[in-house]
Amino acid sequence: MPLQTIMIMKFFISVVAISILSYWLGFFFPWWIPVAASFIVAILLPQKSGVSFLSGFVGVGLYWFVYALIIDVKNEHILSGRMSALFGLPGTASFIAVTVLIGALIGGFSAWGATLLRPTR
């Protein structure tokens, strides 16, 4: 199997692992657990630093988006509407986008930090 195919498969496996681990650990731990999940997966599945950042970014961003959307639909957009008005954002979708971006960046930096902590070969 070509090396590029292996790298792509490892990227998708790490994205799915981060999202699933964040979901399951979210039942038992506080809201910041996706950062730890991103760190753990980046340690267990070694990748280059840029790819590791991207997998943490996408994995936590995907989880955070689905989680925020579920919460927003359950409370009929009341909280996101008030928070978007408080921050001067044009609508509820922009507030969700900003929160997803912040969560994804933190997840990406967590995975990147885990990659930089591993010893080089």
Order of alpha helices (4+ residues) and beta strands (2+ residues): alpha-alpha-alpha-alpha-alpha
